[in-house]
Amino acid sequence: SSHIRDHVQAMQERKALHTLLAKRQEDLPPRRMKDSYLEVILPLGSQPEIREKYLNVYNSVRFGRILEDLDSLGVLICYTHTKQEAQPRSPLSIVTALVDKINLCKKIIYPDCDIKFTGNVSWVGRTSMEVKMHMLQLHDGDYSPVLDATFVMVARDPENKRPAFVNPLIPETPEEEEIFKQGEFNKTKRIDFSTASLLKMAPTAEERNIVHDIFLNTLDTRQEGEATVSFRSRILPPNSVWMEDAKLKSLQICHPQERNIFNRIFGGFLMRKAFELGWATACSCGGSRPFIISVDDIMFQRPVEVGSLLLLSAQVCYTEKNYIQVRVHSEVFDADTREHHTTNIFHFTFISEKEVPRVVPKTYGGKYIQLKNFKSMLYLDGKRHFTATLREI
């Protein structure tokens, strides 16, 4: 549309699609995994004119652009799964709920070789769908794997206000049965991880000991006598950096250009901006070029409206050898109410070209670590995500 009011009118027209929604999931025809399977070619090699959009300063592909493409493809796959031939327009509003995991097996994505994306719906609940996608790049006549991604999408009514039912998924082969079971397992694992969140449960005894050891190793023992040692008197160990010095912030004005079909800011745009800030933070901390190896647990907590002020804050939470774990917090600022609201939390795992300094939390709350000691909590949360990532890759 040439004017935002055209988009508002289109959204008003979507209200009439409510009559096409299924009252029960059982009323919808089952689908097979191959029904939603899609292959899409990104012709970086055969169409050089599109390369500049994807090119970074290192003469490789910008991973943030890949995140945008994966988000678009995931939604398209879900619309393919739920498509009704008799309906010219879908009554569903399908949105990204979660990026469960993206694991990369290549450090470099070349800007002059065609890329192929494939994917299909791999698991279905009542109103949600898991999508597995793969990215391959053409080398010497063959496509070789670059990354695997798992997204979770949810279906909403035409106005994107309430959940809506989606077609059930029927596995046809033993291999598809295993894929479907993995989807069930992924759902259970997400629930368990959320239940054990540091926002809900205290750190384990082992984690408390880790933070306490860090505290003891950073005490300034040059003071005379134990009684004079202060909690505030801390020294930085060799080859280390305080966590509070390993962060960057940015501000984005959310223009209409970045809106999706629901007149909200496109989730892929948010992921790209968060990744680029996370990469810059990892770069400034490690002192050399970082490479992304994993993205996990991106939860879309609330939509971002056009015109919002988007505040991004990236923090290096944990480092080990060449690895850097970065957390990016995204929030919107409402200029009318003067309120801040969290929209997303992003977790990125990078590997640097050389060993990186160890990040050290400066705040400590004694024997019983509390949530108000935010840096210690970020450190432990980052360690959890890093350990889980390393276990998978």
C-alpha positions as a Python dict, from the first residue, in 0.01 Angstrom:
ca = {
    (1, 'S'): (0, 0, 0),
    (2, 'S'): (107, 358, -59),
    (3, 'H'): (-44, 490, 262),
    (4, 'I'): (-80, 340, 608),
    (5, 'R'): (-457, 403, 602),
    (6, 'D'): (-484, 149, 315),
    (7, 'H'): (-338, -111, 546),
    (8, 'V'): (-577, -17, 826),
    (9, 'Q'): (-869, -60, 586),
    (10, 'A'): (-741, -405, 482),
    (11, 'M'): (-728, -509, 846),
    (12, 'Q'): (-1089, -395, 891),
    (13, 'E'): (-1190, -611, 595),
    (14, 'R'): (-1025, -915, 757),
    (15, 'K'): (-1287, -913, 1034),
    (16, 'A'): (-1531, -1077, 792),
    (17, 'L'): (-1305, -1384, 774),
    (18, 'H'): (-1407, -1486, 1130),
    (19, 'T'): (-1687, -1698, 980),
    (20, 'L'): (-1426, -1920, 809),
    (21, 'L'): (-1256, -2024, 1133),
    (22, 'A'): (-1297, -2385, 1247),
    (23, 'K'): (-1497, -2433, 1569),
    (24, 'R'): (-1299, -2750, 1651),
    (25, 'Q'): (-967, -2889, 1535),
    (26, 'E'): (-1146, -3212, 1445),
    (27, 'D'): (-1337, -3022, 1175),
    (28, 'L'): (-1015, -2953, 983),
    (29, 'P'): (-869, -3209, 739),
    (30, 'P'): (-543, -3371, 856),
    (31, 'R'): (-224, -3286, 671),
    (32, 'R'): (96, -3479, 592),
    (33, 'M'): (445, -3342, 639),
    (34, 'K'): (502, -3340, 265),
    (35, 'D'): (192, -3123, 217),
    (36, 'S'): (373, -2826, 371),
    (37, 'Y'): (719, -2901, 228),
    (38, 'L'): (872, -2606, 45),
    (39, 'E'): (1200, -2542, -135),
    (40, 'V'): (1310, -2185, -201),
    (41, 'I'): (1621, -2074, -387),
    (42, 'L'): (1806, -1755, -294),
    (43, 'P'): (1998, -1697, -622),
    (44, 'L'): (2307, -1518, -493),
    (45, 'G'): (2522, -1690, -754),
    (46, 'S'): (2293, -1675, -1057),
    (47, 'Q'): (2154, -1325, -988),
    (48, 'P'): (2441, -1100, -874),
    (49, 'E'): (2216, -791, -851),
    (50, 'I'): (2063, -913, -522),
    (51, 'R'): (2399, -979, -349),
    (52, 'E'): (2451, -633, -204),
    (53, 'K'): (2150, -668, 26),
    (54, 'Y'): (2315, -977, 178),
    (55, 'L'): (2680, -869, 169),
    (56, 'N'): (2881, -778, 480),
    (57, 'V'): (3221, -609, 508),
    (58, 'Y'): (3396, -948, 531),
    (59, 'N'): (3266, -1047, 186),
    (60, 'S'): (3031, -1307, 331),
    (61, 'V'): (2656, -1319, 385),
    (62, 'R'): (2491, -1113, 660),
    (63, 'F'): (2338, -1364, 900),
    (64, 'G'): (2076, -1109, 1005),
    (65, 'R'): (1930, -1126, 653),
    (66, 'I'): (1916, -1505, 681),
    (67, 'L'): (1717, -1469, 1004),
    (68, 'E'): (1466, -1252, 818),
    (69, 'D'): (1434, -1511, 540),
    (70, 'L'): (1390, -1799, 786),
    (71, 'D'): (1114, -1611, 966),
    (72, 'S'): (930, -1539, 640),
    (73, 'L'): (971, -1898, 520),
    (74, 'G'): (847, -2042, 851),
    (75, 'V'): (525, -1842, 827),
    (76, 'L'): (479, -1937, 461),
    (77, 'I'): (520, -2308, 544),
    (78, 'C'): (250, -2280, 810),
    (79, 'Y'): (11, -2107, 571),
    (80, 'T'): (78, -2392, 326),
    (81, 'H'): (-5, -2648, 597),
    (82, 'T'): (-335, -2474, 680),
    (83, 'K'): (-440, -2375, 327),
    (84, 'Q'): (-798, -2456, 232),
    (85, 'E'): (-845, -2479, -144),
    (86, 'A'): (-1199, -2340, -128),
    (87, 'Q'): (-1087, -2028, 58),
    (88, 'P'): (-920, -1752, -149),
    (89, 'R'): (-794, -1584, 171),
    (90, 'S'): (-675, -1748, 491),
    (91, 'P'): (-871, -1654, 803),
    (92, 'L'): (-564, -1729, 1014),
    (93, 'S'): (-308, -1483, 1141),
    (94, 'I'): (9, -1690, 1174),
    (95, 'V'): (284, -1532, 1381),
    (96, 'T'): (622, -1642, 1516),
    (97, 'A'): (600, -1742, 1881),
    (98, 'L'): (948, -1881, 1939),
    (99, 'V'): (1279, -1953, 1774),
    (100, 'D'): (1359, -2278, 1949),
    (101, 'K'): (1701, -2339, 1797),
    (102, 'I'): (1923, -2250, 1503),
    (103, 'N'): (2249, -2445, 1480),
    (104, 'L'): (2513, -2367, 1217),
    (105, 'C'): (2769, -2612, 1084),
    (106, 'K'): (2952, -2357, 861),
    (107, 'K'): (3127, -2043, 980),
    (108, 'I'): (3125, -1874, 640),
    (109, 'I'): (2822, -1824, 413),
    (110, 'Y'): (2949, -1726, 68),
    (111, 'P'): (2789, -1428, -109),
    (112, 'D'): (2830, -1558, -465),
    (113, 'C'): (2680, -1908, -437),
    (114, 'D'): (2310, -1996, -456),
    (115, 'I'): (2137, -2084, -128),
    (116, 'K'): (1854, -2334, -94),
    (117, 'F'): (1605, -2327, 194),
    (118, 'T'): (1386, -2629, 262),
    (119, 'G'): (1132, -2689, 536),
    (120, 'N'): (802, -2834, 651),
    (121, 'V'): (573, -2851, 950),
    (122, 'S'): (719, -3116, 1183),
    (123, 'W'): (475, -3110, 1476),
    (124, 'V'): (130, -2966, 1545),
    (125, 'G'): (-58, -2891, 1866),
    (126, 'R'): (-408, -2747, 1869),
    (127, 'T'): (-315, -2390, 1776),
    (128, 'S'): (63, -2411, 1734),
    (129, 'M'): (299, -2558, 1476),
    (130, 'E'): (667, -2648, 1488),
    (131, 'V'): (856, -2586, 1165),
    (132, 'K'): (1190, -2743, 1079),
    (133, 'M'): (1397, -2565, 816),
    (134, 'H'): (1733, -2635, 657),
    (135, 'M'): (1967, -2410, 465),
    (136, 'L'): (2216, -2541, 210),
    (137, 'Q'): (2464, -2367, -19),
    (138, 'L'): (2576, -2467, -367),
    (139, 'H'): (2943, -2566, -400),
    (140, 'D'): (3093, -2752, -699),
    (141, 'G'): (2749, -2856, -822),
    (142, 'D'): (2623, -2990, -487),
    (143, 'Y'): (2427, -2834, -201),
    (144, 'S'): (2602, -2874, 135),
    (145, 'P'): (2434, -2811, 474),
    (146, 'V'): (2483, -2472, 644),
    (147, 'L'): (2224, -2465, 924),
    (148, 'D'): (1920, -2631, 1077),
    (149, 'A'): (1643, -2423, 1235),
    (150, 'T'): (1339, -2499, 1448),
    (151, 'F'): (1068, -2234, 1484),
    (152, 'V'): (734, -2245, 1664),
    (153, 'M'): (443, -2058, 1505),
    (154, 'V'): (98, -1991, 1647),
    (155, 'A'): (-231, -1940, 1466),
    (156, 'R'): (-459, -1656, 1568),
    (157, 'D'): (-794, -1526, 1447),
    (158, 'P'): (-816, -1276, 1154),
    (159, 'E'): (-757, -982, 1389),
    (160, 'N'): (-467, -1152, 1568),
    (161, 'K'): (-650, -1139, 1901),
    (162, 'R'): (-733, -1500, 1997),
    (163, 'P'): (-592, -1850, 1928),
    (164, 'A'): (-730, -2040, 1630),
    (165, 'F'): (-728, -2411, 1549),
    (166, 'V'): (-493, -2555, 1285),
    (167, 'N'): (-501, -2874, 1080),
    (168, 'P'): (-372, -3181, 1266),
    (169, 'L'): (-55, -3350, 1136),
    (170, 'I'): (-44, -3721, 1049),
    (171, 'P'): (303, -3886, 1030),
    (172, 'E'): (319, -4145, 750),
    (173, 'T'): (654, -4321, 796),
    (174, 'P'): (866, -4438, 1092),
    (175, 'E'): (1104, -4151, 1019),
    (176, 'E'): (818, -3900, 1035),
    (177, 'E'): (699, -4062, 1360),
    (178, 'E'): (1041, -3990, 1511),
    (179, 'I'): (1033, -3630, 1387),
    (180, 'F'): (687, -3584, 1539),
    (181, 'K'): (802, -3737, 1871),
    (182, 'Q'): (1098, -3499, 1868),
    (183, 'G'): (851, -3212, 1837),
    (184, 'E'): (666, -3341, 2144),
    (185, 'F'): (997, -3374, 2327),
    (186, 'N'): (1096, -3020, 2228),
    (187, 'K'): (772, -2888, 2376),
    (188, 'T'): (834, -3075, 2703),
    (189, 'K'): (1193, -2955, 2714),
    (190, 'R'): (1084, -2593, 2670),
    (191, 'I'): (836, -2629, 2957),
    (192, 'D'): (1103, -2784, 3182),
    (193, 'F'): (1354, -2513, 3093),
    (194, 'S'): (1097, -2243, 3165),
    (195, 'T'): (1001, -2405, 3495),
    (196, 'A'): (1365, -2409, 3607),
    (197, 'S'): (1417, -2047, 3499),
    (198, 'L'): (1612, -1827, 3737),
    (199, 'L'): (1312, -1595, 3730),
    (200, 'K'): (1109, -1868, 3902),
    (201, 'M'): (1355, -2081, 4098),
    (202, 'A'): (1668, -2005, 4297),
    (203, 'P'): (2004, -2112, 4152),
    (204, 'T'): (2119, -2465, 4231),
    (205, 'A'): (2377, -2528, 4501),
    (206, 'E'): (2641, -2582, 4232),
    (207, 'E'): (2555, -2251, 4067),
    (208, 'R'): (2568, -2066, 4397),
    (209, 'N'): (2912, -2212, 4458),
    (210, 'I'): (3027, -2097, 4113),
    (211, 'V'): (2928, -1737, 4184),
    (212, 'H'): (3070, -1752, 4535),
    (213, 'D'): (3404, -1875, 4400),
    (214, 'I'): (3407, -1587, 4151),
    (215, 'F'): (3341, -1347, 4438),
    (216, 'L'): (3624, -1491, 4649),
    (217, 'N'): (3864, -1476, 4355),
    (218, 'T'): (3788, -1107, 4299),
    (219, 'L'): (3819, -988, 4659),
    (220, 'D'): (4097, -739, 4722),
    (221, 'T'): (4301, -934, 4979),
    (222, 'R'): (4569, -666, 4992),
    (223, 'Q'): (4369, -504, 5272),
    (224, 'E'): (4495, -578, 5620),
    (225, 'G'): (4289, -837, 5807),
    (226, 'E'): (3974, -1023, 5714),
    (227, 'A'): (3757, -780, 5911),
    (228, 'T'): (3857, -494, 5684),
    (229, 'V'): (3786, -676, 5356),
    (230, 'S'): (3494, -500, 5189),
    (231, 'F'): (3230, -646, 4957),
    (232, 'R'): (3283, -337, 4743),
    (233, 'S'): (3658, -371, 4723),
    (234, 'R'): (3706, -594, 4422),
    (235, 'I'): (3993, -655, 4182),
    (236, 'L'): (3966, -792, 3831),
    (237, 'P'): (4153, -1120, 3771),
    (238, 'P'): (4400, -1139, 3480),
    (239, 'N'): (4254, -1171, 3129),
    (240, 'S'): (3907, -1078, 3255),
    (241, 'V'): (3651, -803, 3208),
    (242, 'W'): (3366, -690, 3431),
    (243, 'M'): (3027, -784, 3285),
    (244, 'E'): (2910, -425, 3318),
    (245, 'D'): (3187, -326, 3073),
    (246, 'A'): (3085, -587, 2815),
    (247, 'K'): (2758, -445, 2686),
    (248, 'L'): (2622, -222, 2411),
    (249, 'K'): (2289, -50, 2352),
    (250, 'S'): (2102, 80, 2050),
    (251, 'L'): (1778, 256, 1960),
    (252, 'Q'): (1559, 190, 1656),
    (253, 'I'): (1264, 395, 1536),
    (254, 'C'): (1009, 146, 1400),
    (255, 'H'): (905, 286, 1062),
    (256, 'P'): (611, 156, 852),
    (257, 'Q'): (858, 5, 601),
    (258, 'E'): (928, -278, 848),
    (259, 'R'): (564, -373, 915),
    (260, 'N'): (411, -713, 845),
    (261, 'I'): (64, -787, 710),
    (262, 'F'): (-85, -725, 1054),
    (263, 'N'): (58, -371, 1069),
    (264, 'R'): (308, -474, 1337),
    (265, 'I'): (686, -476, 1307),
    (266, 'F'): (817, -783, 1123),
    (267, 'G'): (973, -1034, 1363),
    (268, 'G'): (1260, -1103, 1125),
    (269, 'F'): (1356, -735, 1136),
    (270, 'L'): (1369, -751, 1517),
    (271, 'M'): (1589, -1061, 1499),
    (272, 'R'): (1823, -898, 1249),
    (273, 'K'): (1869, -587, 1460),
    (274, 'A'): (1919, -791, 1777),
    (275, 'F'): (2171, -1018, 1608),
    (276, 'E'): (2374, -730, 1466),
    (277, 'L'): (2396, -562, 1806),
    (278, 'G'): (2484, -897, 1966),
    (279, 'W'): (2756, -952, 1706),
    (280, 'A'): (2900, -606, 1767),
    (281, 'T'): (2902, -671, 2142),
    (282, 'A'): (3081, -1004, 2096),
    (283, 'C'): (3328, -835, 1861),
    (284, 'S'): (3409, -556, 2107),
    (285, 'C'): (3451, -805, 2392),
    (286, 'G'): (3660, -1063, 2206),
    (287, 'G'): (3873, -821, 2009),
    (288, 'S'): (3841, -1022, 1688),
    (289, 'R'): (3579, -1132, 1440),
    (290, 'P'): (3311, -1353, 1601),
    (291, 'F'): (3116, -1620, 1410),
    (292, 'I'): (2763, -1720, 1504),
    (293, 'I'): (2725, -2091, 1584),
    (294, 'S'): (2385, -2103, 1755),
    (295, 'V'): (2068, -1906, 1824),
    (296, 'D'): (1821, -2035, 2081),
    (297, 'D'): (1519, -1961, 2296),
    (298, 'I'): (1396, -1641, 2130),
    (299, 'M'): (1054, -1578, 2278),
    (300, 'F'): (824, -1323, 2114),
    (301, 'Q'): (649, -1193, 2425),
    (302, 'R'): (452, -906, 2273),
    (303, 'P'): (419, -738, 1932),
    (304, 'V'): (601, -419, 1842),
    (305, 'E'): (379, -145, 1704),
    (306, 'V'): (472, 80, 1412),
    (307, 'G'): (609, 406, 1549),
    (308, 'S'): (753, 247, 1864),
    (309, 'L'): (1094, 334, 2000),
    (310, 'L'): (1276, 1, 2015),
    (311, 'L'): (1551, -17, 2277),
    (312, 'L'): (1804, -301, 2243),
    (313, 'S'): (2056, -388, 2511),
    (314, 'A'): (2321, -655, 2446),
    (315, 'Q'): (2522, -812, 2727),
    (316, 'V'): (2805, -1066, 2716),
    (317, 'C'): (2689, -1304, 2989),
    (318, 'Y'): (2941, -1585, 2971),
    (319, 'T'): (3268, -1666, 2798),
    (320, 'E'): (3476, -1981, 2781),
    (321, 'K'): (3791, -2025, 2571),
    (322, 'N'): (3686, -1890, 2227),
    (323, 'Y'): (3313, -1891, 2297),
    (324, 'I'): (3099, -1586, 2375),
    (325, 'Q'): (2740, -1607, 2501),
    (326, 'V'): (2541, -1288, 2435),
    (327, 'R'): (2194, -1198, 2561),
    (328, 'V'): (2000, -918, 2390),
    (329, 'H'): (1706, -763, 2569),
    (330, 'S'): (1448, -584, 2354),
    (331, 'E'): (1192, -340, 2489),
    (332, 'V'): (962, -72, 2353),
    (333, 'F'): (914, 273, 2498),
    (334, 'D'): (569, 429, 2484),
    (335, 'A'): (620, 806, 2462),
    (336, 'D'): (262, 873, 2572),
    (337, 'T'): (259, 660, 2887),
    (338, 'R'): (637, 680, 2949),
    (339, 'E'): (634, 302, 3006),
    (340, 'H'): (885, 36, 2899),
    (341, 'H'): (768, -312, 2798),
    (342, 'T'): (986, -616, 2720),
    (343, 'T'): (915, -762, 2376),
    (344, 'N'): (1190, -1020, 2325),
    (345, 'I'): (1492, -1187, 2480),
    (346, 'F'): (1753, -1317, 2235),
    (347, 'H'): (2035, -1565, 2304),
    (348, 'F'): (2332, -1593, 2067),
    (349, 'T'): (2641, -1814, 2090),
    (350, 'F'): (2950, -1694, 1902),
    (351, 'I'): (3296, -1838, 1851),
    (352, 'S'): (3586, -1595, 1816),
    (353, 'E'): (3906, -1628, 1615),
    (354, 'K'): (4111, -1620, 1934),
    (355, 'E'): (4062, -1682, 2305),
    (356, 'V'): (3847, -1417, 2471),
    (357, 'P'): (3863, -1257, 2817),
    (358, 'R'): (3656, -1410, 3092),
    (359, 'V'): (3353, -1202, 3191),
    (360, 'V'): (3309, -1159, 3566),
    (361, 'P'): (2992, -1041, 3746),
    (362, 'K'): (3068, -767, 3994),
    (363, 'T'): (2749, -782, 4201),
    (364, 'Y'): (2718, -1050, 4465),
    (365, 'G'): (2461, -1110, 4741),
    (366, 'G'): (2641, -1336, 4981),
    (367, 'K'): (2548, -1697, 5041),
    (368, 'Y'): (2193, -1660, 4910),
    (369, 'I'): (2201, -1508, 4565),
    (370, 'Q'): (1887, -1309, 4490),
    (371, 'L'): (1735, -1188, 4165),
    (372, 'K'): (1824, -829, 4245),
    (373, 'N'): (2188, -927, 4189),
    (374, 'F'): (2119, -908, 3819),
    (375, 'K'): (2469, -958, 3680),
    (376, 'S'): (2517, -1284, 3873),
    (377, 'M'): (2181, -1408, 3743),
    (378, 'L'): (2274, -1311, 3386),
    (379, 'Y'): (2603, -1495, 3425),
    (380, 'L'): (2432, -1816, 3540),
    (381, 'D'): (2160, -1789, 3275),
    (382, 'G'): (2423, -1737, 3006),
    (383, 'K'): (2616, -2040, 3133),
    (384, 'R'): (2300, -2250, 3116),
    (385, 'H'): (2234, -2151, 2755),
    (386, 'F'): (2598, -2204, 2658),
    (387, 'T'): (2609, -2550, 2819),
    (388, 'A'): (2287, -2654, 2645),
    (389, 'T'): (2416, -2527, 2310),
    (390, 'L'): (2752, -2702, 2341),
    (391, 'R'): (2574, -3026, 2432),
    (392, 'E'): (2377, -3013, 2107),
    (393, 'I'): (2654, -2912, 1867),
}
